[in-house]
Amino acid sequence: MFWFKQLKKIYVDRQVKNSALVKKILDHLPNLPVRIVSSLEEIQDELRLAPDPVSESKRMLFLTREKYFIRPCPCTPGCVSCDYWTLDLNLNCPLDCSYCILQAYFNHQPLTIAVNQEEIKKELEVFFSRQNKSVIRLGTGELGDSLALDSLTGQAVFLAGLLKGRKRSFLELKTKTAYVEPLIEISPSENLVLSWSLNTKRIINSEEAGSASLEERLATAARAAKYGYKVGFHFDPIIYYSTWEKDYEEVIEELFKQVPVEAIAWVSLGTLRFPAKLKEIARARFPHSLIYEAEFIQSWDGKFRYPRPVRVKVYKRIKEIFETHNSGDRLYLCMESSEVWRDFKGQNKKGKPEASPFPWLI
């Protein structure tokens, strides 16, 4: 994959230098210099001196041990929660999207891989023993692309094995790549959902550096669905521009030409939103980008969003298109208020959604 070519150095945490996974990764990248470090701070000291620390962080690989992995998805206070849990095995992402909020969230964080897999296994066992929800959704794509580094780590197959046989518990692997090869070599798991972030060709080409094309993503999703996997899609962030309606309709129509409705687990919708800090960083790093030049308002959580009428218009129109394919029930909103949910669904959403928001999965 192209991003391996941009790697400049590997850092190995002294605690894990004898790990089998560390050895596997180093064998895969034999020509890169390796440095043993005692802390993340040693790497951050180097990144602070870089002209563009965010870009430089994507050229450094850090193999380490993490203490904890599972947490509730950090839903913004005031938004309707979708009861999602994140499984954070990797931090940072080799792709470079102009709207990526990680640019503002991470403080000089190299591409980080947690190699202590036995502890992941133990924490998952405890997590599932404490859950009593009708549907549990867990995903690795919150703080990095789920599959971008998988050819190094083999995490997808490892996690699929840990989830196998757990009824009504779903692991989501979310990506902008076209890499699913190891998962096509094993028996498809009923509770593994392979998901793709989708956008218009215009936005992919101008704002999602390093990602697979729309054609590649949809072709890979169709391949996964045909093989027997449930698939998901995330239209997030939806970008509002002059031809947004026509362009997103084209994406959705192409999606349904390739992927059958019955293979779709869920589809999330979310418009562009960002903290003030991200706008400053992104404008410096992506001077060609025009997505921050639209009209935004600062909403209840301090983030900037399109005005509420714009967001509702976008969501309703996309819902109409999905309903023509008998799949409007697959949609949910990400990081939106109960008022917007009410306008979108025609009913009042308060707090968390119903116990079984995805009844077709049970």
C-alpha positions in Angstrom: 0.0 0.0 0.0 1.3 3.4 -0.9 1.4 4.8 2.7 4.0 2.2 3.7 6.3 4.0 1.2 5.9 7.3 3.2 7.1 5.7 6.5 10.4 7.0 7.6 11.1 5.4 11.0 9.8 2.8 13.4 9.8 3.3 17.2 9.4 0.4 19.5 8.3 0.8 23.1 10.9 -1.0 25.3 8.1 -2.9 27.0 7.1 -4.8 23.9 10.4 -5.1 22.0 10.2 -8.9 22.3 6.6 -9.2 21.2 5.8 -11.6 18.4 3.6 -9.0 16.6 6.5 -6.5 16.8 8.8 -9.0 15.1 6.2 -9.6 12.4 5.8 -5.9 11.7 9.6 -5.3 11.6 10.1 -8.3 9.2 7.4 -6.7 7.0 9.3 -3.4 6.9 13.0 -4.5 6.9 14.4 -1.3 5.3 13.2 1.2 7.9 15.4 2.4 10.8 14.2 1.2 14.2 14.6 3.0 17.5 13.8 1.6 20.9 12.2 4.2 23.2 11.0 4.3 26.8 8.1 6.7 26.2 5.9 8.4 23.7 7.3 11.7 24.8 10.6 10.9 23.1 8.8 10.7 19.7 6.8 13.8 20.5 9.9 15.8 21.1 10.9 15.1 17.5 7.5 15.8 16.1 7.3 19.3 17.8 10.3 20.4 15.6 8.6 19.4 12.3 7.2 22.2 10.1 4.0 20.2 9.7 3.8 17.8 12.8 0.5 16.3 11.5 2.0 15.2 8.2 5.2 14.1 9.9 3.3 12.0 12.4 1.9 9.9 9.5 5.5 8.9 8.6 6.4 7.5 12.0 5.2 4.1 13.3 5.1 3.5 17.1 4.6 -0.1 18.4 3.5 -0.1 22.0 1.3 -1.4 24.7 -2.0 0.1 25.7 -3.6 -0.3 29.1 -7.3 0.0 28.0 -9.1 -0.4 24.7 -12.9 -0.2 25.0 -14.8 3.0 25.8 -18.2 4.4 24.9 -18.2 6.4 21.7 -17.5 10.0 22.7 -20.9 11.3 21.7 -21.1 15.1 22.1 -23.2 16.1 25.1 -26.7 17.1 23.9 -26.6 14.7 20.9 -28.7 11.6 20.6 -26.4 8.6 21.4 -26.4 5.6 19.1 -25.0 3.3 21.9 -21.8 2.7 20.0 -18.6 1.4 21.7 -15.1 2.0 20.3 -12.2 -0.5 20.4 -9.1 1.6 20.1 -6.2 -0.5 18.9 -4.6 2.0 16.6 -4.2 5.8 17.0 -3.8 8.2 14.1 -4.3 7.4 10.4 -2.0 7.2 7.4 -4.7 8.7 5.2 -4.9 12.5 5.1 -8.4 13.9 4.8 -8.7 17.7 5.1 -11.7 17.4 7.4 -10.3 14.8 9.7 -10.9 15.9 13.3 -7.8 13.9 14.5 -5.7 16.7 13.3 -7.0 18.8 16.2 -7.5 16.0 18.7 -4.1 14.4 18.7 -1.1 16.2 20.1 1.9 15.0 18.1 0.7 11.4 17.9 2.6 9.0 15.6 0.9 6.1 13.8 0.4 4.0 16.9 -0.3 0.2 17.0 -1.1 -1.6 20.2 0.6 -5.0 20.0 -0.5 -6.5 23.4 -3.3 -8.7 21.9 -3.8 -11.0 24.9 -4.9 -8.0 27.0 -7.3 -7.0 24.2 -8.8 -10.5 24.4 -9.2 -10.3 28.2 -10.8 -6.9 28.1 -13.3 -8.0 25.5 -14.3 -11.0 27.6 -15.0 -8.7 30.6 -16.9 -6.2 28.4 -19.2 -8.8 26.9 -19.9 -10.4 30.3 -21.3 -7.1 31.6 -23.5 -6.2 28.6 -27.3 -6.9 28.5 -28.3 -4.8 25.4 -30.3 -6.5 22.7 -27.7 -5.2 20.1 -24.1 -4.3 20.9 -22.1 -2.4 18.3 -18.4 -2.1 18.7 -16.0 -0.6 16.2 -12.3 0.2 15.7 -12.7 3.1 13.2 -13.0 6.0 15.6 -9.3 7.0 16.1 -7.9 5.6 12.9 -8.9 3.7 9.7 -9.8 0.1 10.7 -8.0 -1.6 7.7 -5.3 0.8 6.5 -2.6 -0.9 8.7 -4.2 -4.3 8.7 -1.6 -5.9 6.3 0.9 -5.2 9.0 -1.1 -6.1 12.1 -3.6 -8.8 11.1 -6.0 -7.3 13.6 -9.1 -7.8 11.5 -8.9 -11.6 11.5 -7.7 -11.6 15.1 -10.8 -9.6 16.2 -13.1 -11.6 14.0 -12.0 -14.7 15.9 -12.7 -13.1 19.3 -16.2 -12.0 18.2 -17.2 -15.3 16.6 -20.3 -16.9 18.1 -21.3 -13.8 20.2 -25.0 -13.4 19.4 -26.3 -9.9 18.7 -22.8 -8.4 19.2 -21.4 -6.7 16.1 -17.9 -5.6 15.4 -17.6 -2.9 12.7 -14.4 -2.4 10.7 -14.7 1.1 9.1 -12.4 2.1 6.2 -11.7 4.3 3.2 -9.5 1.6 1.7 -10.2 -1.3 -0.7 -8.3 -3.8 1.5 -10.2 -6.8 2.7 -8.0 -9.6 1.5 -7.5 -11.5 4.8 -11.2 -11.4 5.5 -12.1 -13.0 2.2 -9.8 -15.9 3.1 -11.7 -16.9 6.2 -15.3 -17.9 6.7 -17.5 -14.8 6.9 -18.6 -14.1 10.4 -22.3 -13.2 10.9 -21.4 -10.5 13.4 -18.6 -8.8 11.5 -19.7 -5.7 9.6 -17.4 -4.2 7.0 -18.1 -0.5 6.5 -17.0 2.1 4.1 -17.1 5.9 4.5 -18.6 7.3 1.3 -18.5 10.7 -0.3 -18.9 12.2 -3.7 -16.2 11.8 -6.3 -15.5 15.6 -6.0 -14.9 15.4 -2.3 -12.9 12.1 -2.4 -10.6 13.6 -5.1 -10.1 17.0 -3.4 -10.3 16.2 0.3 -9.5 12.6 1.0 -5.8 12.1 0.1 -4.5 8.6 0.1 -8.0 7.0 0.2 -9.5 4.5 -2.3 -11.6 5.9 -5.1 -15.4 5.7 -4.8 -15.4 2.9 -7.5 -12.9 0.9 -5.5 -14.8 1.2 -2.2 -18.1 0.2 -3.7 -16.6 -2.7 -5.7 -14.9 -4.0 -2.5 -18.1 -3.6 -0.5 -20.0 -5.5 -3.2 -17.3 -8.2 -3.1 -17.6 -8.5 0.7 -21.4 -8.6 0.6 -21.3 -11.4 -2.1 -18.9 -13.3 0.1 -21.4 -13.2 3.0 -20.5 -10.2 5.1 -22.9 -7.6 6.4 -21.8 -4.2 5.1 -22.3 -0.7 6.4 -21.9 2.8 5.0 -21.2 6.2 6.5 -22.0 9.4 4.7 -20.0 11.5 7.2 -19.1 14.2 6.7 -21.6 15.2 4.1 -20.3 18.4 2.5 -22.8 21.0 1.4 -21.9 22.7 -1.9 -23.7 23.8 -5.1 -24.2 20.3 -6.7 -24.4 18.3 -3.5 -27.8 16.9 -4.2 -27.0 15.5 -7.6 -23.6 14.3 -6.6 -24.8 12.4 -3.5 -27.7 10.9 -5.4 -25.3 9.5 -7.9 -23.2 7.9 -5.1 -26.3 6.3 -3.6 -27.7 5.1 -6.9 -24.3 3.5 -7.7 -24.2 1.9 -4.2 -27.5 0.1 -4.8 -26.5 -1.0 -8.3 -23.7 -3.0 -6.6 -24.9 -3.9 -3.0 -28.2 -5.5 -2.2 -30.3 -3.9 0.5 -30.4 -7.1 2.6 -26.6 -7.0 3.0 -26.7 -3.5 4.5 -26.5 -3.5 8.3 -26.7 0.3 8.8 -26.0 3.7 7.2 -25.1 6.7 9.2 -25.5 10.4 8.1 -23.6 13.3 9.5 -22.8 16.7 8.1 -19.5 18.5 8.4 -18.8 19.7 11.9 -15.6 20.8 13.6 -14.0 22.6 16.6 -12.6 26.0 15.9 -9.1 24.7 16.3 -9.5 22.3 13.3 -10.4 25.1 10.9 -7.1 26.8 11.6 -5.1 23.7 11.3 -6.8 22.5 8.1 -6.6 25.8 6.3 -2.8 25.8 6.9 -2.4 22.2 5.8 -4.9 22.2 2.9 -4.9 25.7 1.4 -6.7 24.4 -1.8 -9.7 23.2 0.2 -12.9 25.3 0.1 -15.0 23.2 2.5 -14.5 25.6 5.4 -15.7 28.6 3.4 -19.4 27.8 3.7 -21.7 29.4 6.2 -21.4 27.8 9.7 -22.9 28.5 13.1 -21.3 27.6 16.5 -23.8 25.1 18.0 -24.5 24.1 21.6 -21.3 21.9 21.9 -18.9 24.6 20.7 -18.5 22.9 17.3 -19.2 24.6 14.0 -22.0 23.2 11.9 -24.2 24.1 8.9 -27.3 25.9 10.1 -30.0 23.5 11.3 -32.4 24.1 8.3 -29.5 23.2 6.0 -28.7 20.0 7.9 -32.3 18.9 8.0 -32.8 19.6 4.3 -29.7 17.4 3.5 -30.8 14.5 5.8 -34.4 14.5 4.5 -33.3 14.5 0.9 -30.9 11.6 1.4 -33.5 9.7 3.3 -35.9 10.2 0.4 -33.4 8.7 -2.0 -32.8 5.7 0.3 -36.5 5.2 0.7 -36.8 4.7 -3.1 -34.6 1.6 -2.5 -36.7 0.4 0.5 -33.8 1.1 2.9 -34.8 4.2 4.7 -35.0 2.2 7.9 -31.3 1.5 7.7 -30.4 5.2 8.4 -29.4 6.9 11.6 -27.9 10.3 12.4 -24.5 10.8 13.9 -23.8 13.5 16.5 -27.2 15.3 16.0 -29.6 16.9 18.5 -33.0 15.5 19.4 -34.6 18.4 17.5 -32.8 17.4 14.3 -33.7 13.8 14.9 -37.4 14.8 15.3 -37.3 16.8 12.0 -35.6 13.9 10.3 -37.7 11.0 11.6 -41.0 12.9 12.3 -40.8 11.9 15.9 -39.1 13.2 19.1 -35.8 11.4 19.9 -34.8 11.9 23.6 -31.6 10.6 25.0 -30.6 7.2 23.7 -32.5 5.5 20.9 -34.7 2.5 21.5 -33.2 -0.7 22.9 -33.2 -2.3 19.4 -32.5 0.3 16.8 -31.5 -2.4 14.3 -34.2 -5.1 14.7 -33.3 -6.8 11.4 -30.0 -7.8 12.9 -31.5 -9.7 15.8 
